[in-house]
C-alpha cells in the first residue's frame, strides 16, 4: 500500500485556459486517483457482471459502493467480520461510499424523515431500518471506504422553494452532526493507517440562492471534498447544468468536486469544463444490459435488426476486450436477444471501457491544452442518433 501524506489531499496539476477544466490528483489510503475520473458503480459491493480483475484491466481507479444497500444486506457486522469492504469484495484500490442520502429520494414511499434521521421500511422485507447522520458515518467507518459521503436529504424534482429551503437547512444540520462524529471518532480507511476522507453534499434543488447557501455552509465546516447533489433526479438537462453552475463557484479550488449520479459522456465533459473532478453513474452498465453501446460517433442499439448479420466489432476504433477480440455485433445481438449472460458482459465491459477511456482522454487533453477540441467532439456526437 502507498505511503501517502494527507496534509494535501488534492492537488491541481493543470488547468484549461478556455474553461474551468482541471487535471488533478486525489490522495486516498488505497492509492492516488487521477482526476477527472469516472467511478464505476458497485452498489451491492460489485459492479454488475464485472470482476475486480476485469475492473483493473479496464484501468478503473476507484469504485463506488452504497451504504444503505450494504447495511441492509449483507449487513455491517458481516462485512466487518470479513475485514471490511475492500477485503469482502477483493478490491485493493480506492472505494467511495454514498451515505444513503440518495435512498431518501429513491425510496420516498418507504421512509419518514425526522430531525433525528430517516426511518426506512426495508425494501427487502419491510422491517424498520434507521439511518441518521451518526449512523451513516458509523456504517461507512465500519465499511472502511476511502471516501465517505455525508448523510443528506436528496430532495425530489420538482419541489417548491420552501421545501427545498427546509431540506437544505436540514442537510446542513446533519452535516454538522456528521462533522462532530468524525472529530470524535477519527475514522480510518479500512485497516490502513490513513484517515477516511469525507465529502459534503451541496443541495438546494433548482434554486440558485439555496445552492449558494448550502455550499457556503458546508465549506465553513471544512470537509476534504464537496459534491453537487440533488441532480440526475428527473430534472431537465438545463436545470442539471444550472445546479452545477450555481454550486461550483462557492466551493474551494483546492478541494475535489464531485457531481453525483452524472451522466452521459457529453454531460461529463460539460461538467469538467465547469470545474468538476469526479463522476459516478449507472448509465453505462444499465444501458449495456439492454444492448445499447457507446461508440466513437454516438450510440448503437444492438437489438436493432440491422445488426443481425453485421460482422464488425462494436466499435472498430475501440481497444476494449469485446472489440479487440473480434466479437461481432451480430453475435452480441444474438446473445442479448437470447438473454445470455455473456452478451451483457461484453456490452458492459465495452461501455465501462468507453467511459473510463473518455475521462483519460479528458485528462490528457487538459494537460496538452486541447480540451476544447474534445468538448466540441462530444457535443457533436451527442446530436447523433
SVG drawing of the C-alpha trace seen along z (x, -y; Angstrom):
<svg xmlns="http://www.w3.org/2000/svg" viewBox="-45 -34 50 51">
<polyline fill="none" stroke="black" stroke-width="0.4" points="0.0,0.0 1.2,-3.5 2.6,-5.6 0.8,-8.9 0.9,-12.2 -2.5,-13.7 -1.6,-17.3 -2.5,-18.0 -5.3,-15.6 -5.9,-17.2 -3.6,-18.9 -4.4,-20.6 -1.7,-19.8 -3.0,-21.6 -5.8,-23.9 -7.5,-24.6 -7.1,-28.2 -10.5,-28.3 -12.7,-26.8 -12.6,-25.8 -11.5,-22.2 -8.6,-21.0 -6.3,-18.0 -5.5,-16.8 -4.6,-14.1 -6.6,-12.9 -4.7,-11.1 -6.5,-8.3 -5.4,-5.5 -5.6,-2.9 -3.9,-4.9 -3.8,-8.1 -6.8,-8.9 -6.1,-10.8 -8.8,-13.4 -11.1,-14.0 -12.3,-10.5 -15.2,-8.2 -16.1,-5.8 -18.0,-2.6 -21.0,-2.0 -20.8,1.1 -24.0,0.6 -24.1,4.0 -20.3,4.4 -20.0,5.4 -20.1,3.7 -22.8,5.7 -21.3,8.7 -17.7,7.4 -15.0,9.0 -12.5,6.9 -9.7,8.3 -11.6,7.0 -12.1,3.6 -8.4,3.3 -7.8,4.4 -10.2,1.5 -8.0,-0.7 -10.7,-1.7 -9.0,-3.6 -11.9,-3.9 -15.4,-2.4 -18.5,-3.3 -20.5,-1.3 -23.8,-2.2 -24.2,-2.5 -27.9,-1.8 -27.9,1.3 -24.8,2.8 -26.2,2.1 -29.5,3.9 -27.7,6.8 -25.4,8.5 -25.2,6.2 -22.4,4.2 -21.3,6.9 -20.9,9.4 -18.7,7.1 -16.6,6.1 -16.1,9.8 -14.7,10.3 -12.2,7.5 -14.1,4.5 -15.5,3.8 -12.1,3.9 -11.4,7.4 -15.0,8.5 -15.1,7.7 -11.4,8.4 -10.7,4.9 -7.5,3.2 -7.9,-0.2 -9.9,-3.2 -13.7,-3.0 -16.1,-5.8 -19.4,-5.1 -22.6,-7.0 -24.2,-7.9 -27.7,-6.5 -29.0,-10.0 -29.9,-9.1 -32.2,-6.4 -34.1,-9.2 -35.2,-10.2 -35.4,-6.9 -37.3,-5.1 -39.5,-8.1 -42.6,-5.9 -40.9,-3.7 -39.4,-6.2 -40.1,-9.0 -37.8,-12.0 -37.3,-13.4 -34.8,-15.7 -33.1,-12.6 -32.6,-10.9 -34.6,-8.7 -36.8,-5.8 -36.9,-3.4 -39.2,-0.5 -36.5,2.0 -37.2,2.6 -36.2,6.3 -38.6,7.5 -40.4,4.4 -38.6,4.3 -37.7,0.9 -34.3,-0.4 -33.0,-3.7 -30.1,-5.8 -29.2,-9.2 -26.0,-11.3 -24.1,-9.5 -25.4,-6.1 -24.3,-6.7 -20.8,-7.8 -20.5,-4.8 -21.6,-2.4 -19.1,-3.9 -16.3,-3.8 -17.1,-0.1 -17.1,0.5 -13.7,-1.2 -14.2,-3.2 -11.5,-5.7 -14.1,-8.4 -17.4,-8.7 -20.2,-11.0 -22.1,-12.9 -25.7,-12.0 -28.1,-14.3 -31.6,-14.6 -31.8,-14.5 -34.9,-16.5 -37.3,-15.5 -37.7,-17.2 -39.8,-19.2 -40.2,-20.7 -41.1,-24.2 -38.6,-26.7 -39.9,-26.5 -39.5,-22.7 -36.0,-23.0 -35.0,-25.6 -36.2,-23.4 -34.4,-20.4 -31.2,-22.3 -31.2,-23.6 -31.8,-20.0 -28.9,-18.7 -26.6,-21.4 -27.6,-20.5 -27.0,-16.8 -23.6,-17.8 -22.7,-19.5 -23.6,-16.3 -21.5,-14.2 -18.6,-16.6 -18.9,-16.2 -19.0,-12.4 -15.9,-12.5 -14.0,-14.7 -14.9,-12.4 -14.1,-9.1 -11.3,-9.9 -12.3,-7.0 -9.6,-5.3 -9.9,-3.9 -10.2,-0.2 -7.2,1.4 -4.9,-1.3 -3.2,-3.9 -4.6,-6.7 -7.8,-8.7 -11.0,-8.3 -11.9,-11.3 -15.3,-13.0 -17.2,-14.9 -20.1,-17.3 -23.0,-17.4 -24.4,-20.6 -28.2,-20.7 -30.8,-23.4 -32.7,-21.9 -33.0,-24.3 -32.8,-27.5 -29.5,-29.4 -29.6,-31.2 -30.2,-27.9 -27.3,-26.3 -25.1,-29.2 -26.3,-28.9 -25.7,-25.2 -22.2,-25.4 -21.1,-28.2 -22.4,-26.4 -20.6,-23.2 -17.3,-25.0 -17.4,-26.6 -17.4,-23.0 -14.2,-22.2 -14.5,-18.8 -12.0,-17.0 -14.1,-17.5 -17.5,-18.6 -20.2,-17.1 -23.1,-18.6 -26.1,-16.5 -29.8,-16.6 -29.0,-16.2 -30.0,-13.5 -33.3,-13.0 -35.6,-13.7 -34.8,-17.3 -34.2,-18.6 -30.6,-18.8 -30.7,-22.6 -31.6,-22.5 -29.0,-19.9 -26.2,-22.1 -27.6,-25.1 -27.4,-23.3 -23.7,-22.8 -23.2,-26.3 -24.9,-27.6 -22.8,-25.4 -19.2,-25.3 -18.3,-29.0 -18.8,-28.7 -16.5,-25.7 -12.8,-25.9 -10.4,-25.5 -8.1,-23.3 -10.6,-20.6 -12.0,-17.9 -15.5,-18.4 -17.9,-15.6 -21.1,-15.6 -23.2,-12.8 -25.0,-10.4 -23.8,-12.0 -24.1,-11.4 -23.9,-10.9 -20.5,-11.3 -21.3,-14.8 -22.7,-15.8 -19.5,-14.7 -17.3,-16.7 -19.5,-19.8 -19.2,-19.3 -15.5,-19.0 -15.5,-22.3 -17.3,-23.8 -14.6,-22.5 -16.0,-19.1 -13.4,-16.4 -15.3,-13.2 -18.3,-11.3 -20.3,-8.2 -23.2,-6.9 -25.1,-3.6 -25.9,-4.6 -23.0,-2.7 -23.8,0.6 -27.6,0.2 -28.0,-0.5 -25.5,2.2 -27.9,4.7 -30.5,3.6 -28.0,3.8 -27.1,0.1 -23.4,-0.6 -21.3,-3.8 -19.2,-4.2 -16.9,-6.9 -19.7,-8.6 -22.6,-8.2 -24.6,-5.2 -25.8,-1.9 -28.7,0.3 -27.5,3.7 -31.0,5.2 -31.9,3.5 -32.4,5.8 -29.8,4.0 -27.1,5.6 -28.3,9.2 -25.7,10.0 -23.1,7.3 -19.6,8.8 -18.0,5.7 -17.0,5.3 -19.0,2.9 -16.5,0.1 -13.6,0.6 -11.7,-2.2 -12.1,-0.6 -9.5,1.4 -11.8,2.9 -11.8,6.7 -15.0,7.2 -13.8,5.2 -10.1,6.2 -11.1,9.9 -13.4,9.6 -16.9,10.3 -19.2,9.2 -22.2,7.0 -24.3,9.9 -23.0,12.3 -23.5,9.9 -27.0,9.1 -27.8,12.8 -26.6,13.1 -28.6,10.1 -31.8,11.3 -31.3,14.7 -30.7,13.2 -27.3,14.9 -25.1,13.6 -22.1,13.3 -23.9,10.7 -24.4,8.5 -20.8,8.9 -19.4,8.0 -21.6,4.8 -20.8,3.8 -17.1,4.2 -17.3,2.2 -19.3,-0.7 -17.2,-0.9 -14.0,-1.0 -15.6,-3.8 -16.4,-5.9 -13.0,-5.3 -11.1,-5.9 -13.1,-9.1 -12.1,-10.5 -8.4,-9.5 -8.7,-11.5 -10.1,-14.4 -7.1,-14.3 -4.7,-14.1 -6.4,-16.9 -6.3,-19.3 -2.5,-18.5 -1.8,-19.3 -4.2,-22.3 -6.7,-20.6 -9.7,-20.1 -11.9,-22.4 -11.3,-20.1 -12.6,-17.1 -15.5,-19.1 -16.5,-20.0 -16.3,-16.3 -18.6,-15.2 -21.1,-18.0 -21.3,-16.8 -21.6,-13.2 -24.4,-13.9 -26.5,-15.2 -26.1,-11.9 -28.6,-9.1"/>
</svg>
